[in-house]
């Protein structure tokens, strides 16, 4: 019963802070550019506003357009319930390991791409094809990073991986970890459509990827897509911060340790959000045909981290 | 976290930025990457200085910072502005394959140095394969790129690798040797800059491929 409560708390915290993380990254970028900026709570207002509006679907849309937003959200929520946030008791960790984590996320990406093509607009198809290219290139690198940690800890269960890394203290394989961290940063930027790969700030640009797929979405559908993409970013940040700064994930379930765990988690995740903002303001968007090079860079780093651990 | 782990961590960053050098196709970005790479080299040397307590190493770290993080990048930026060429358009091997070859080089150097037995006290053992990898990457940049500036950057990367190996395995070479190396590298970069400018004025390009047309 206790474990169930903690699992639920972790799940709700992860979902609840995801618009805040997005607002925070935006705020940091505005601050560094010297702009005036929307409030850090803007994400919640956007979701509230969109939920009240009606859905307009294209007349070419089939049933896929009706179910896709829900499948994308549900697959993201399921992965969120796999992931230990500040305690190793998660809601669904007994059902899926870290490989399931990757592929349930990929299911969401797949339905997002289908949604883009289903609306019958030219932009959606472009966005879908680009998104699938990037996802296909990012996946092997992500699997390599994950296998590195599965090998180090001897298990593929996410909770156990995290618990063992936290037991060992700061990583005992520094070189392997640094390479894995850099690879994970590149993959996170690509998978979440952040700056060197895709620009999350514009809606009208020929080169957009994620925004092109959801260009036709409106009302509640758009709200679901937006919140799914924010949760996905938060998932990657949580994964990175818990693997690479293994402090504050407690095995105990006392009240004080849970509160401390939450505080540590919030500090860590906001610290990990800052590099993303820094990369975004300091880099221009890459030409689309340069993206495979970036993904190869990530793949090579991940491969080195895996093999260096072995040698 | 012990001090040798800190040194390994910092030198892993030096290697990452050496690989990023392969990724870049803009000259400005390459020079910036070199500056950051040298900055991490400085950090690594300072950590070794704290660990071993040799006063020489502090001066080495300071000189590395002044020459490699500030002066050489500044010179190269001015050179790029002067010759007005900003991009490495077509290397001999395209960037994708170059990156994969780099990965193989790194793994090869880790495999190779497994068999090497270093006698005596070693500060951080894992830094040795990293520095071998950086040396190999430097050589690879020198042979796979066409533009003279990237070839200089390959040479400077190679030199960083030697520096890293020297400081991490032997706690630094004799001070007079290091001073010699620093001025060698600095004057080398300076002269290469002048030579590139000369190539630019006689060929309207800094493609070293075109030097093969210098026949009678």
HADDOCK unambig.tbl for C-alpha pairs under 7 A between the chains (distance, minus, plus):
assign (segid A and resid 170 and name CA) (segid B and resid 1 and name CA) 6.81 0.50 0.50
assign (segid A and resid 174 and name CA) (segid B and resid 5 and name CA) 6.26 0.50 0.50
assign (segid A and resid 174 and name CA) (segid B and resid 8 and name CA) 6.60 0.50 0.50
assign (segid A and resid 174 and name CA) (segid B and resid 9 and name CA) 5.43 0.50 0.50
assign (segid A and resid 175 and name CA) (segid B and resid 8 and name CA) 6.27 0.50 0.50
assign (segid A and resid 175 and name CA) (segid B and resid 9 and name CA) 5.65 0.50 0.50
assign (segid A and resid 175 and name CA) (segid B and resid 12 and name CA) 5.61 0.50 0.50
assign (segid A and resid 178 and name CA) (segid B and resid 9 and name CA) 6.75 0.50 0.50
assign (segid A and resid 178 and name CA) (segid B and resid 12 and name CA) 6.79 0.50 0.50
assign (segid A and resid 293 and name CA) (segid B and resid 95 and name CA) 6.61 0.50 0.50
assign (segid A and resid 293 and name CA) (segid B and resid 96 and name CA) 5.25 0.50 0.50
assign (segid A and resid 296 and name CA) (segid B and resid 96 and name CA) 6.49 0.50 0.50
assign (segid A and resid 296 and name CA) (segid B and resid 99 and name CA) 6.80 0.50 0.50
assign (segid A and resid 297 and name CA) (segid B and resid 23 and name CA) 6.97 0.50 0.50
assign (segid A and resid 297 and name CA) (segid B and resid 99 and name CA) 6.33 0.50 0.50
assign (segid A and resid 300 and name CA) (segid B and resid 99 and name CA) 7.00 0.50 0.50
assign (segid A and resid 300 and name CA) (segid B and resid 100 and name CA) 6.48 0.50 0.50
assign (segid A and resid 300 and name CA) (segid B and resid 103 and name CA) 5.48 0.50 0.50
assign (segid A and resid 304 and name CA) (segid B and resid 103 and name CA) 6.65 0.50 0.50
assign (segid A and resid 304 and name CA) (segid B and resid 107 and name CA) 6.66 0.50 0.50
